[in-house]
Amino acid sequence: MEKNYDFFHGTLDYLFIYHHNRAYCHLFLKNYQAGITDCTNLLEFKNISKKKYSPLFSFDEIIGIKYHLEGLHRKAIRSFKKVDINRLNEREKTYIYYFISLAYRELHDDSKVGLYLKKLRISGNELAIAQNTNYKGGELNEKFQ
């Protein structure tokens, strides 16, 4: 993404996508402070007229990611659950379910982790995140290559 920095900073839409994808990457890589910075940048878009850009992602999702990165897992779950799942494609649903499962894992709620991983596998059965995420004995094992 950094290689195409100028492209992503060409329009507000691309800049929104840039920070959203970076927030995802930082969450996956556990670079929490950098992810919080990207989420903060995304939340600044709420103050921009929607005529100037297309809000392609739910602010509830962005707030949920930020809460998760800050260690506020109950708040993260509440934000993720506000996202209108019916408006999402299967890939987007898969990631929401994954993020919810991560938050429940931090809260040691194994039954909810299992529930959301099951939903994740149904929504994104062909995605690497669904194929490489297992939950056994209270441990979430992620095998991404």
PyMOL commands that set and color helices and strands:
alter all, ss='L'
color gray80, all
select helices_A, chain A and resi 2-8+12-29+32-47+59-69+73-82+85-87+90-106+110-123+128-131
alter helices_A, ss='H'
color red, helices_A
select strands_A, chain A and resi 133-136+139-142
alter strands_A, ss='S'
color yellow, strands_A
deselect
rebuild
show_as cartoon
